[in-house]
Amino acid sequence: MRSLPQWFRDERVKLKGYSLRGKLKYIWQYYRLWIIGIGFVVGFITYALWNYVTVPGDIHFYAIFSNTYAQLGQGSDFYNGFVEAAGYDLSAGVVEIDCASYCKPSGRVTGNTYYEKLISMLDAGVDDIWVAEAEDIIAVGEGGRLMDLNGEGAAALKERYGDRFIYCTPLDESYSDQPVPVGIDLSGTTLTGEYSAYPNGAVLGVNAYTKRLDQVIVFLDYLFAREG
């Protein structure tokens, strides 16, 4: 196996006879996945540091919305309405609604930096919920990254929204060989109606690692305009 210095020397020899355009083409052809991956890591670290330095220390609620161009983030009517309804103090903590997520986990995701960011956020327990179309929620739910809504910790959520559960069969059969609920159908909410964010329907998945399940219920009540 070649050492790193030897690898660099070999690559320099290969590129020596190429024009600048040829060198760029060669590098992109053979190392684009590395470039994309490194770019994502650098971007994610920069984003994390920016948040650490500039936003309040506590998070009231964190949501990711995939594949929508509706205005739902900070400053929008949707965002302001939710913050007001929930009674959050934005000087004490942050409410993040991230709509810059464009990926289809039910399809091809190789090299998709939005997908890598989504999975990183789920695995790190940063976001509380993820909203997408049903097939994508199911694809990620099968891998165990979304909360099993039949669990004891989700009892209050099940009592309130159990009739809207969306199911998938886990890939890990040692966990269950029967379908488990990993999403909540959002048909009839402001997202599929008033804001037209998901005209073809949407499902909400709860991060398996969230510590703010009570705020997930607050958010759902806002979507369905229910009283507490």
N, C-alpha and C positions, 0 to 999 in steps of 0.2 A: 504494500500500500504506500502511495506517495505521501511525503511530508507536505505540509502547507507551503513552505518555501519552494519545494520542487514543483508543486502544482502551479504556483505563480510563474516560475521560470518557463515551464512548458507552455502555458497559455500566452505568455509574451512572445515566445518563438512563433506560435501559430498565428498571432495577430500581426507579426512584423511586416508581412507583405500586403496587408489589407489597407485600403483607403479608409479615411475616417468613417465614411458611410458604411463601408464593409465591416469595420470593427463594431460599429453600433449594431448592425444587423446581426452579426455573429453573437454578440453578447446577449441581445434580446432573445434570439432563437434558442440559445442553450441555457440561459440563466434567468429567464423572465420570472419563473416561479419564485426563485430566490429573491429577486429584486422586489417583486410584489410582497412577498412575506416580510422582508426586512423593512420595506416601506410601511407596511401595516404596523409592525412592532414599534417602529420609531414614532409613527403617528399616534398610536394608542398611548405610548408612554408620555408623549407631549401633551395629549389630551388629558391624561390622568394628572400630570403635574399642573397643568393650567387650572383644572378643577380644584386641585388641592390648595393652590395659592389664592385663587380668586373667588371661590364660592364658600358659603357658610359650611361649617363642619358637619352638620347633621343633614340627612336626607329625609324629607317628609314622605316623598313618593317618587318612584322612577319608572317610567313606562317607555317601551320601544314599540313604534308602529312601523310595520314593513309594507312597502309597495303601495304607498298612497301619496298623492300630491296635495292633499287637503291641508289647509292652514290650521294646525292643531297645537303648535308649539307656543313657546313663550310670547306673550303679547297678543295672542289670538283670542277671539271671543270664547272659544272652547276652553282654552287654558285659564283665562281669567274667571270664567264661570265656575270651573272646578275648584280653583283656589278659594274663591269666595264661599262656595257651598261647603267645602271641607273645613273652612275656618283656619287655614294655614297662616302662620306668621313667617313671611319670606325673609325677614331679618334674622330669624333664628334657624332657618333651614331652607333647603332647596327643593323645588318641585321641578322635575325634569321630564319633559315629553319629547322624546327623540323620534323625529319622523324621517331622518336621513338614513334609511335602511332599505336597500333594494336587493333582495335575494329571494330565491325560491328553493328552500331546503328539500322540497319534494322533487326537484329536478337536479340539474348539474350545478355544483357549487365550487368545483375546483378552481382555485385562484380568485374567488370572489371575496374581496376584502370586507364587504358588508357582512357576509356570512361569518367570516372569522371574527369580526368584532362582536356580532350577536352572540356567538358561542362563548367568547371570552367573557362577556358581560354576564351571561347566564351562569357560567361555571364559577365566576368570582362572587356571585351573589349580589351584584351591584343593582341590577334592575329588579323590579317587583313583578311586572307583568310584560307580556309580549302579545301584540295583536297582529294577526295575519289571517290569510284565508285558511279554511279548515284543513286542506291537504298538507299545508306547510306546518301547521300546529301538530298534526298527527305525525308527520315525519320526524320532527324533533322530539315529540313526546315519546315515541317508540324507544328512543335512546336513553330515557330516564332523566332528561334535564328539566322536565316540567312536573309540577306537583301532582301526585296521585290524589285526586280530590275526594277519594273515599277514605283517606287517612284521618286519624283522630284529630289532628291539628286543624283540619279543614271542615270540621263538623258544622260550624256556624255558617260557612259559605255553602255547604251542601244543603242545609235546611232552607236557605234563602233562594238558591239558584240551581238546586239539584235537577230540576226538570229541564234544564238547558244544557246538561253535560254532553260533551262530545268524547267519544271513546277511541282508544287504540289498543292494540295488542303489543305488549313490551317485547323487544328483541331478546331481552334476557329472560328466558323461560323459568329461571330459578326464582325470579321475582314473582311472576304470575304467568300462567298460560291462558288466562282469561282476559277479556278486554277491561281496561281500567280507564276512568275518566281523567282526561288531561286538559280539557278546554271547556269554555262556556260560550255557547252560541249567542252572538250579539245582535241577532235579527230583531228589528223593532226599536233599536236604540238610536240616539242622535247620530252615531257614527254611520249607520246605514241609511238614515233618513235625512235629518236637517242638514248635516255637514257633507253628505254624499262622499264620505271618505272611502267607503267600501260598498259600492252599489251592488256587487255580486255576493255580498255577505261577508262576515268576519267572525273570528273566534278569538277569545282571550285565553291565553295560557298563563298560569302562575308559575313563576320561577320556583323550582324545587328548593332553593336555598334562601328564599325571602324570609326576612324577620319582621315584615310589616304586613302580615296577612289581614290585620284589622283595617289597614288603609286600602287594601285591595277591595274589601267590601264597600268602603266609603266611595271608591271610584266606580264600582259597579252600580251602586245606588244612584250616583250622579248620571251615569249613562242611561239608566232606565228611569230617571227622574222619580225615584222612590223616596218615601219618607223613611227616616232612620228608625 
